[in-house]
Amino acid sequence: MDWLDRDLRVAVRRLAKDKAFTVTAALTLAICIGANAALFCVVHNVLLRPLPVPEPERILLMSNQYPKAGAADSSNSGVPDYFDRRRDMTVFSEQALFNHGSVAVGEEGVPVRMRVGNVTPSYFRLMGVAPALGRTFSEDEGEPGNEKKVVLSAGLWQRVFAGDPHVVGRELRLDGQPYTVVGVMPASFQPVDPETQLWRPLAFTAEQKSDARRHSNNWWNVARLRPGATPGQAQAQVDALNATNLERFPQLREPLINAGFHTTVEVLPERLVKHVRATLYLLWGGAMFVLVIGGVNIANLVLVRARSHLKEMATRIALGAEARHLARQLVVEGVLLTLGGAAAGLLVGAAALRSLGVFDLGDLPYGSDIHLGGASILYTLALAAGLGVAIGVIPLIAVFPSNLAAALHEEGRSASAGRGARTLRRALVVGQVAFTFVLLVGAGLLLASFRKVLQVDPGFDVERVLTASISLPQSRYADEAALRTFTDEALRRVRALPGVTATGATDVIPLGGSNSDSVILAEGYQMQPGESVISPSSVEVTPGYFEALEVRLLRGRVFQDSDRAGALPVIMVDETLARRFWPGRDPIGQRLYFPTDINNLVAVNEKTVFMTVVGVIADLKLHDLAEGKRSVGAYYVPTAQYGSRS
């Protein structure tokens, strides 16, 4: 390796001699490579890193969809679907249901709210990861009365129990109720939601399993393919099962067909990043364009620099120096330059990741765990080394033309680079301009789209609006009266704070990432043949909510303190829903109701509760600023008449 040591010393001397070139190239590389390092780190963590379970590509997610009903894109299925699929679908070796929520962990008075996974006992078998301590849930712990068990994450085990190896069998209070610890999962086990700190078993009642709860979709239904089975076969089997159920329940056939009901089958890792994949790849591609432009710029600097060394190197060759040794020396110099830029680039990338924290990367899958790890460092160094080789090779085209005498002749006559070097420089300039133009056009289109989105009226004003969230435990707030008492007192105290002008509460904050929708019907509304029932967004709010967000009231009134349990059931609608049910008519005083009979959704019976429309508000953007024509509207009901726990 003497040659490498010798070439490195020569490269260091040459780069130290040309300080202006070295500093300019290093700073350019630091910025370009740093941007790539930061974005590759995000892309790797979110898109490329496999789920920490065996063969994650064999885990599928089945989701019920109702596009013609206006329901948002869903990841959910119902409990009856799960048991049907376990019984009839043969392509899977295991299935499970789960969802996520929050739970108060700890003793009364000092609990800490944490993310909890509610899972069927089959969940851990499906994921194929054994616990680090103890065991996971048994099937009988998925039955009502036996479900007070809990499996801990490694992080929670360390924080609460100080890593006690004898933690199995100890008690942990969740929402004030005692649960028995049966196991601890490995630190790497976070297959879907990295924020989950513990898991508890789902125990479905007979009523939850009944046909009356069909299409009440609140759960993720995942399944693992058997060896040799494919997602296409799973899709075919679930389609066949849905067709069979349409025959089993003919009363649901027409409404479901009109709603466009179907079940999508997706590979779970792909579904988790479905909504961010294109954006992240686009940003990474933009960073790659920046790197190419920076690399081309440095290549031009290298060619200019080569002019001063052209005669020297050509003379060395004429005196007997081997061309391959000089070529190797130039490549080593290029790689040394880019690796130095990469080292600075990693610092720039780390700073960029910290600055990206203001955009709440935690909302991305595995966003809370994004850092410059080994994969990102290796990628950065490999990228820099490849760029260094390219930069080292470029002057070879000018220094080592096929006719050495012609090179000396050109240098002597014109004091400029030869024809080949000039041609290469022109090509690099054209390439740099072309890449810059493409990047500028792309950036312009993105900025135009962003500007258009910012011009969308969300229907509310967020200036000077603060938010906070809370979820009340069942053990302490067991009934709706307790919920109402807490809500009233909390809002009263907040309204009394200096500077507060309006205060309200809701279970679904606009653009907050949560969603709730439910089928609702209008009294006397005549559906046309083939028309689907609709499932607008459902939002519970308290008096003061619309005032706090400065939502425009178009007709009628907002909710008042008198809209309480026992009073006339009331409801508010947005203008989209009002146009749907009462085009050209005054919605105030009209009545809406929820279906009570799964066999006849539009039927009115003794269980039907009519809600009187008291107000119409301007449309709010509840899900995203670009939801557009997908929305079928929203309705709002007073919390005091329903009692949301969160």
N, C-alpha and C positions, 0 to 999 in steps of 0.2 A: 504493500500500500504506500510505498515511498512516493509514487507518482501523484497520489491524491494529496499527500501532505505538501508536496512541491507545488502542485497546481493551486491549492488553497492559499498558500503564501503569496503566490504571484497574483491571484485574484484579489486578495485583501489589499496588496500594495496598489494595484491598478485602480480599485474602487476608492481607496483612500486618497489617491492622487487626484481623481476626478470628483471632487467633493460635491460640486453643484449638480452634476449628473446623478450621483449616488443618492443625495438627499431628495432630489426631485422624484426620482424613480421610487425610492423607498416610501415616501409619503403617499404617492399615487397608489402604490401597491397596498399600503396599509389601509387606505380608505376602501379601495375596491374589494380586497380580500376580506376585510373586516365586515363589510356589508354581506358578502357571501357567507361568511362563517356564521353570522347571526341568523340569517334566514335559513341556512341549511340546518342549523340547530333546531329551529322551530319546526321545519319540515320533517326532520328526522324523528323528533320526539312525537309529533302529532300524526304524521302520515306513514313514515317508514318503519318505525319501531313496532315489532309484532307484540300482540297482547301477551302478557306473561303467563300463558297457559300452553299446554301441549297442543300442537296442530290447530292454532286458532282459525285457520282458513276453513276448517270443517264445522265451525260453529255458525249456525244460521239464526236469523231473526225473522219471525213471521209477524206481520203487521196488518191489521184490518184497515181498509181505506174506503171512504165514501165521498169521492170527489164531487159528484153532482149535488150532494147535500151541502156543499160549501165547507165541510169539516176540514180543519187544517191537516197537513201531512202528518200522519200519526206513526208512532212506533209501537202502538199498543194492541193488545188482544184482550179477550174476556176469559173469565174462569171456565165457563162451559166449553169454549173453544179448546182450551188447554187439555181438558179431560177427553174431549173428542179426539184430538190429535194424538194423545198418548195411546188411545185405544186402537185407532185405525191407521195411523201412518207408520209404515214399516221401514222407511228409509233412515230412521233415526235410532241410535243406540240409547239416547237419553234426551229428555226434555225437562224444562224448568220454567217457572214463572218468577219474576222478581220486579220490584220497583225500589225507589229510594225515597227517603224522607228524613226528618230530623227528630231527635229524641233528646230529652233532658237526662244526662248521665250524672249520677252522684246522689248524695244525701239531700234530704229536704232542706231548702234554704240556700244551698251552695251548689246547685247542679250546673253543668256546662252543656250547652246544646251542641250536639254532634250529628254528623251524617250517618244514617243507618241504612243498611240494605235489608229489605224484607224479602226473603227467598223461600222457595219450596226446598225441602230437604235434598231433592235431587240436584240442586244447583251446584254443590261442590263436587258431586260425582261427575257432572257434565263438564265442569271446568278441568277436572283431572289433576288437581293440585292437593296434595295431602297436607294436613295441618302440621305445624311445627311442634305443637303440644296438644295432647288430648285427642279429641275426635270432632267430627262435624255432626250435623243433625241426623237422627235416625228417622225412619218413616213415621213411626208412631208419634214423634214430636211435631208432625205436621197435622195433628188432630186437635180440635178444640179441647182445652183443659190440660194439654201436655206441652204447650208451646212456650212456657216461661224459661227458655234456654237462650244462651247467647254465645256466639263465637267472636273473639276479639281480633282486631288487626294487631300486627306486631307493635305499631306505634302506640296504640292505646294501652296495650299490655305493659309497655315500658313506662308510660306516663302515670297510669293509675295504680299499677301493681308493682312498679319498680323492677320489672322483669322477673318476678317471683316464679321459679320453676314449678311451684306447687299451686299455681293459680287455679287449676282445674278443680271444680267443686266449690269455689268461693262464690260469694253473692255480689251482684252488681245491681244497683237500682236504676231502672229506666222509667222515666216519667212517674217516679215515685213507687213503682212496682218492683218487687224483688225478682231477679233473674239469676239462674245458675250458670256460671261459666263452664262450658264443656270443651272448649278448644281455643287455640291461638293459631292464626294463619301465618305463613312466612311473610317476611317484609316485602317480598316482591309481588305478593298476591294483591293486585288491584286491577282486575281484568276489564272493568267497565267504567267505574267512577273512582278516581284516585283519592277523592275526599272521604270515601266511606271508612268509618272507624270501627264498625262492628256490624254483625249480622244477626238477625233473629228469624225464627221459622214462621212461615205463613201457615195458618190453620183455618181453612175455609169451612164455613158453615154449610149446612144442607141448602139453605136459602141462596147462598152465593153460588152454589153449584147448579142451581135449578135453571130450567129453561126461561124462567121469568127474567133472568139476568143476562140473557144473550144480548150481545152487542153493547154491553156496558163495559167499555174497554179502558182498563186502568193499569194494565200490567204488560211488561215485556215478556214475550214468549220466545225463549231461545231453545235450540236443539242442536245436538251433535250428530253429524252424518255417520252412518255405518261405513266401514271400509268398502270402497268401491262404489258407494252411492254418490250422486251428484246433486248440486242445487237445482238443476233442471228437473230431476226426478222428484225432488221435494216439492217444487212448484206444481208439478202435475198432480201429485197426490193431494195437496191441500186444495187445489182447484176442484178435484173430484169430490173431496169431502164437502166443500162448500155447496157443490151442485146437489149432493145427496141431502144436505140439510135444508136446501130450498124445497126439496120434495117432502121432507119430513115435516116442515113447518110451512104449509102452503099459504097461511095467512100473512107470512112475512115475505113471500116471494116477490110480489109486485113492488112493495116499498123498497126492498133491497135492490132489485134490478133497476128501478128508477133512480136510486141513489148512486148507482155505479159501483155497488159493493164488490170488492175483491180483496184478496190477501196477497201482499207482496212477500217474497222470500228473498232475503239479502244476506250476504256474508257479513257477520256481525262487525268485524274490524272495519269493513268498508262503510257500513251504515253509520258507524260512530263519527266518521270524518266526512260524511257525504256533503255537508253544507259548507265545509271550509276547504275542501281539497282544491277546487279550481282557483280560489283566491290565493292560497298559499303557493301553489305552483306558479301562478302569474307573478307574484311578488319575487319569488326565487328566480324566475326567468328574467325579470327586470334587473335583478342584481347581477345575473350572469352577463347580460348585455353591458352593464356598467363595467364589469371586469374585462370583457372583450375590448371595449373602447379604451380602457386604461392600458391594457396590454398592447394594443396597436399603437397607442401614443408612445409608450416606452420603446416599442420596436423602432419607431421613427427616431427617437432619441439615440438609440443604439446605432442606427445607421449613420446618423450625423456624427456620432462619436467615432465610428469606424473610419470616417474619412481621415482623421488625424493619425490613425494607426495603420492605414492601408499599405502605405509604402514600406513601413517597418516590417509588417508581417510578410508582404510579398518578397522583400529582401531576405528575410530569414528563410523563407522557402527556397529562394534562389541559392542561398548559401548551404543548403542541405538539410534544413530542419524538416522533419516529417510532418506532412499536412495533418495527419490524424492526431498528432500530439497538440498542434495548435488548435485544432477543432475541439479536442477534449478540454483544453484550457479555457476556451471561450464558453463552452457549455457549463463547466464548473463555475465560472464567473457568473453566468446568468442564473444558475441555480442558487448560488450563495446570495445573490442580490434578492431574488424572490423569496428565499427562506427567511432572510432578515425582514423583508416586508411582511411576510406571513406572521412572524413573531409579533410585530407591531400590530398587524391586523387582528390577531387574537385578542389583544387588549382593546382594540376598537370594537370588535365584535362583542366582547363582554360588556363594555359600556353601552353598546347599542341594545343589548338584551335588557339591561337595567332600565334604559329609557323606554323600552317597549312595555315595561311593567305598567305604565299609566293606561295602557289599552286593555288591562285586565286579561292577560293571557290565560289566567286560571279558568276562563270560560271555555277555552278550547279543550278538547280531549287531551288529558295529560299536560295541560297548560301550566299547572302549578309546579311541574317537575322539569321545566325547561331550563337547562344550563349547558355550559360548554363542557361536554363530557369527552370521553376518549374518541368516540366516533367522529365528533365534530372537529377535534384537533387533528386526527388522521386525515380527514377529508381536506382540511385546510392545508396541511403540509403536502399532501399529494397534489392538490390543485396548484400550489405554489411551485412544487418541483416540476410539474408538467409545463407550467408557464415559463419556468426558468430554462428548461431545455429548448422550448420554442424561441425564446429571446436569444439564447446562445447560438442557435442554428442560423438565425436570420443574417448576422454579419458574414457567416460563411459563404452565403450566396454571393456577397460582394467581394469578399477577400480571396476566395478560391474559385475564380472562373476557370473554365476548361483550358484557356490559353493564358498561362502565367505571364508571358511576354507582353501580351495585349494589355493585361492589367497594369503592368509597370509603365507601358507606353501611355495609357490613358491617364494615369496618375501624374506622370511627368508633364504631359502637355496641358492638361486642363486644371490641375490642382483640385479636381473634384472627383467624386466617385465615378466609377465606370458606368457604362450604359446599363448593365444588368442591375446595378445598385439603384440607379435613377428610376428604372422601370419598377423595381420592387417598391421603392418609396412611393411612387405614384399610386401603385396598387394598394399599399397600406393606407394612404390618405383617402383614396376612394372608399375602401372598406370601412375606415373609421367614420367617414361622413355618412355612409349607408347605415351602419349600425346606430349611429347617433340619431339619424332621421327616424329609423324604426322605433327607437326608444322614445323619442320625443312625441311621435304620433301616438304610441301606446299611452304615454303619460298624459297627453292631451285628451285622449278619449276617456281615460280614467277620471281625470279632473272634471271633464264635462259631465260624466255620469254622476260623480260625487256632488257637483254643483246642482245638478237636477234633483238629486235626492234631498239635498239640504233645503231646496225650495219647496219641498212637499210640506203641506200644512198638516202637522200631526194631530191637530184638533185640540191641543192643550199647550199651556205655557209652562216651561220647566224653570224659568228664572226664579231664583230665590226659593225653590222648592227642595226640602230635605225629606229623605225617606229613611225608615227603619223597619225591621221585620221582627216578628215574634210568632211563636207557635205555642199554644197553651196545652199542657199535658192533660190527658183524660182523667188521671187520678185526682187532680186538684180541681179541675173544672169539668165536672161530670155531666152537666146538663146545660141546656140552652140558657137557662136563667143565670147560671154562673158566668157563662160566656158574655152575656149581655151586660152583666154588672161590671165585669172587668173592662170591657170595651168602653162603656160609658165613663167609668172613672178615669181610665187612661186618657181618653180624649179630653175630658174636663181638665185634667192637670196640664196637658200639653197646651190647650187653648189659653190657660192662665199664664203661660210663660211670656216674659216681656218680648215684644217684637213679633209675636205670632199673630197673624191676621186671619188665618183659616186653617182648619185641621180636619182630616177625614181618614178613613181606613178602607182598605179593599183587599180582596183575596187574590186579585190578578192585577199587578201594576203594568201600565202600558210599556211595551218594549222591554219587559223584565225577563223574558225567556220562558215564562210559564204560560200555560194555556188551559182553558176549560171551555168546552162547548157541549151543548145538549139540544136535542130536538124540542122545538116549541111550536105550538099551533095557535091560530087565531080563530076565535069564535065566528062561525058563519063563513069562513073563507072556503071557497070552492076550488079544489085542486083540479087542474086540467089533466086530461089523459096523458100518462107518461111523465107528469111532473113529479119531482122528488120532494119529499119533506126536506126541510132545511135544519141545519144544526148550527145556529149562530153562536158566537162567543157569549159565554155566560159569566157575568161579573157581579159579585156582591160588594156593596158599598154602604158607607154610613152617611148620614147628613154631614155636610161640610166637605165631602170628597170633591164634588164638582167645583165648588168654590175655590178649594185649594189649588186645583189645576187650571182654574179659569176656563173651564169648558163652556162653550157657547150653548145656552138654552134657547132652543128654537120655538118651542110651544109649551104651554102648561107650566109646571113647577118642578123643582127638585125635591128630593126626599126631605122629610121633616122629622122632628123628634116624635111626632104623633104617629108615625108609620111604624108601629111596634107590633109585637105578638098580640093576637087577639083583635087587632084593628083590621080594617078592610085590607086584604092583600093587594099591594100595588106593585107596579113595574114601570120602568122607563125604557125607551127604545132609542136607537140612533136613527138617523134619517134614512139609511139604507134599508133597515128592517121595516120602517114605517112605509116606505114606497112599495116594498114587496107585498105587504098585507093590505094596505089601504091606499092604493094609488088614487090621487086626486081627492082624498077624503081626509077629514080631521081625525087623527088617531086618538086624541084625548077622549077618554071615556070608553074606548074599545077594550075588549078583554082578550087575554091570552091564557093558555093553559098547557100543562105538560101532559104527554100521553100517560095513561094509567093502565092500559090494557095492551099487552104485547100482541094479542091476537087481532086487535083492531086499533091501530095507532090513533086514528082520528075520533074514536068513540068518546062520548061524554057519558059518565055514569056517576054513581053516588060518591066515588072517590075523587072526582075531578074538582080541582081548586082553581077558580078563575081569578086572575090578577088583572086589575084595572090599570090601564095606561094613564099615568098622571103627567108625563113629561116626555118631550122629544129633544134630544141633544144632537149637536153636530157629530159627524163620524169621527171616531178616534182611531189612530193607528195603534192597534193593540199588539201586533206581532212584529211587524217591520214596516219601514217607511215605504217599501215598494210592493206591499201586498195587493194593491190595485183591485182588479176585478175578481180576485179569488174570494174576497170577503162577501158573505151574505148578511153582514150586519152583526149587531150585538144587542143584548138586552141587559138591564141592570136591575137587581132586586135589593131591597134593604136588608142589611145584615141582621137587624133586629128581628126580622121575620123568618130568618133562616139559620143564622148562627155559625159562621165559618170559624174554624179553630185556628187558622193561620192568617 
